[in-house]
Amino acid sequence: MNKDKFLDFLRFEKRYSFHTITAYTAELDRFFAFIEGEELSFQEVDHRLIRHYLSLMKEQGREAASINRSISTLRSFYKFLRREGMTDKNPMSLVRALKTPKKLPVVVEQDKMVALLDTGFQDDQDFELVRDHVILELLFGTGIRLAELLAMQERDIDTYGRKLLVYGKRGKERFVPIHQTLLDKVKHYLKLKYTLDVENKSTTLIVNKQGKAASRKLVYDIVRHYLSQITSQKKRSPHVLRHTFATALLNNGADLNAIKELLGHAGLAATQVYTHNSVERLKSIYKQAHPKA
């Protein structure tokens, strides 16, 4: 099936993540259900039908950013079909993405995050408490993505060089430095992990109490639980800590290109979004401090 060939192309040649493949699959399933309802094949689709499909999404209440994800998926799909000679036209060539308002990255106040982590372990022999603390320290201390954290192995920690080997999007490798306090906490966590009385203990760095690789849901729940103690904002995900890491570096004078390398961004444009947060911070300071503000 053409859809399966396309997804295999994304999985094995483009090396997209499991999360991205899942999102593409959902978008294509939705599109194929639509054209089947119209009794058309994908070769018969033209730009007018695509626009009709997108307008139906809008009527159903999908936001512009969500519709743009559908547009991006279909654009990639038809580009693949043309490359493979499965169709001689591209209905997406006359379809443009919708304008979306720029959203600033959601962050946690730096001082509150540092205070939370500085409280230390409530019980430094409790495996789950220590692990939860290490998860927070790694996400805030290195800015790695959730998928990168979950994929990290014990061997990826260079204790001598004080750095982590991180496997980013599409298998791209990078090294991220870690400070001594974080390294000490990781070492302590690993000692407790080695004492877990379980069979088939995973070599994955972050594991559950059964010694198996931690799930996305587990890490989400841990981060949400702890961030709820220091912020009332709705968004309390692991990615918020990545944003907080980048914003903290920028506010403290780090070079934008260096932040780009630490985050594993392919281009500088993705990193520049954090400069908006810094501008907003300066506006706030100006408003509070200037007598004419």
N, C-alpha and C positions, 0 to 999 in steps of 0.2 A: 504494500500500500504506500502511496506517495507520502502520506503523513509520517508513516513509520520510517521511511528512508530519510526524510528531512530531520526527524528527531535523532536518528542515528548519526547523521552528519553533525548536528549540534553537539551530540554527546562525545563522539570519538574524534572528529576533526577539529571542531571549534573548542572542545573540552569545556563546555559550559557546566555549571554546577548542577547538582540534583535539584536544588530549589528553582533554578532558572528553567530547567527542562520541564519541571512540573507546571510552572506558570505558562510556558509555551504550549504544552499539551492541553491545558484547560482552555486557552484561547482558541486553539485550532478545533477542539471538540465543539466549542460554541459556534464557530464559523461553519463547520461542516454540517451541524444540525440545521443551521439557517438555510444553507443552499440546498440541502436535501428537501426542506420544506418548500422551497421554491422550485423543486424538481429540476435542478440544474447541476451540471458537473463543474469542477473548479476551472476547467478550460473555457467554459461559457460565461464566466463572471466578467463583467466590465466595471469601469470606474463608477458608473451610475448606481449599480447594484451595491457596490462597496459603500458608497455614500448613504444609500438607503439603510444599509445594515448599521452603519455608525449612528445615523439619526435615530434608529430604533433604540440603540443603547442609551442615547441621551434622554429619550422619552422615558426609559425605564429607570432613570435616575443615576446612571453611572457618571462619575465625575470626569472632567477633561483628562486628568492624568491617567485614569483607568482606561479611557478610550484610546489614548495615545499608546498605551501598552499593546492594545489590540492592533493598532495601525503598524507599530513596529514589528509585531509578530507576523502579520500578513505580508509586510514588505519583505522581510527575510525569507518567508515561505515562497513567494512568487519569484524572488531573485534566484533561489535555489532551483525552482522548477525550470526557469529559463536556462540556467547554466547546464542542467541535466538534459535539456532538449525535450522536456515533458509538456511544454507549452511555448507558443511563439509570441505571446503578448503578456504584458504586465499591467493589470488594472490598477496597481498602486502608484503608477507613475504620475497620475493626475490627482492623487489624494495627498493632502497636506495635513500635518499634525495640528492639533488644536492649541491655541494659546493657553498657557496655564500660569496662574500667579506664582511668583517665586516664593518658596517657603524657606524660611531660615531654619537651619538645623536646630533641633531641640536639644538643649544641654542642661546639665545639673550645675548648680553653683559650685565652683571649684572648692571654696572653703568648706562647704558642707560635705563634699565628697571626701576631702582629705580628713576631716574630722571623723567621718564614719569609719574610714579605714584605720585611723590612728587609735581607735578604741581597742584594737587588738582582738585576740581570740577570747571569748568568754570562757572557753575550756579548751586549752591547747592540746588535749588528748582526745577530743571528740572529733572523729574523722570528718563527719558531715559539716560541722561548723568550720573546721579548718579549710576544707575543700571549698565551701561557699565563699570564704574570705579570699582565698587564692583566685577564684574565678573573678571576683570584683577587682582585685589587684591587677590581674592580667589584662582585663578589658580596659580598665582605666589607665593602667601603667604602660601599655604598649599600643593601644588603639587598634588591636587586631579585630577582624570580623568574627562573628559568632561561628560561621562555618570553619574558619581558620583555627579557632580555639578547639572546636570539636575534633578536628582532624589531627591536632598536634599530638606527637608521640613523645614518650619520655626521652628518647634519643635526640630529639630536636632541641633539647636544652643544652647549651654550651656553658657549663658552670665556670670553666676557666676563663673563657672570653666574655662572660656575662652577656650573652645574647641568645635570641631564639631564632631557629630556622622556621620560617613561616611559608606555607604553601598557599599562595593566593589564588585569585581567579585564573582559570585556564592553566593551572599548574605552575604559574610563575612563582619562582622562589625569591625570597628576600630575607635579610637578617634584620632583626629588630633588637636594639640594646635593652637591657633591663637593669634597674638599679639594685644595689646590694641588698637592701631591705626586702625587695620582692623576691630576689633569688633565695634569700634565707628562708622566707616563708614557703617557697616552692620546695626547697630541700626538706623542710619539716613535714610538709604535706606528703611528700613521697615516702618518708620514713613510716608515717602512719598507714599509707597505702600498702606498703610491703607487709605490714602486720595484719592486714585483713585476712580473716580465716574463710576464704572462698576458693572455689575451684575455677580454673581457666581465667585467671585474672588478666584483664586486657592491658596491653602495653600503651594504650592510649593514655595521654596525660590525665585528662579529667574523666573520672568514672563515678558510677553510682555506688551505693553501699554494698551491692552484690558484686562489685569488681568489674562490671561491664561498662563499655563506653557510654558516656552520658548522652542523653537525648537533647534535642533542641528544646523541648518542653521543660525539661528539668532546669536547664540554664535560664530560660525565660522566667520561670517561676521564682528562681533564686534571686535574680536581678530585680524583678518586680517587687518581691518581698522587702528587700533591703532599701531600694530607692523610695518605697512608700514611707519609709521612716524619716526621710529628709526632704521630700518634695510632694506637693499635691498635684503636680501636673499629670495629665492623663497618660502621656507617653512615657513609659518607664521600661524600655526595652534594652537589650545589650547594645544596640546600635547607638543609643543615647550616650553610652559611655565612650564609644568611639568618637562621637561628635565632641564630647566634653574633653577628651584627650587632645584632639586637634585644636580646639578653641583655646584651651589652657596654654598650649605651646605657643600659639600665635600671640596671645595676650602677653606672654612673658618674653617676647622678642625673637622667637624662632623664625628662621628663614622659611619662606613659603615652599621653596623647592625641597628643602630638607623634610618638611612635613609631608609633602607629596610622596617622597621616597619611603618614609616611615609607614604611611597609610597604604602604600602599594597601588596608588592611583596611576592609571596609564597616561593621563595627561594633566596638565596644570589646571585646566578649567574646572575639574571636579573638586580640586582643593580650594580654589578661589572663593567658593561659597562661604568658607569660614571667615573670610575678611568682612563679610556683611555683619556677622555677629560682633566683631571687634569695633566696627563703625557704630553699631547700636550702643555698645558699651561706652564708647567715647561720647556719644550724644547724651547719654544718661549722666555721665560725669560732668559734662559741660553744663547741662541744665541745672544740676545741683550746685555747681561751684561758681558759675559766672553771675555777677550781680545783675546783668541785663538780660539774662536768659529767661 
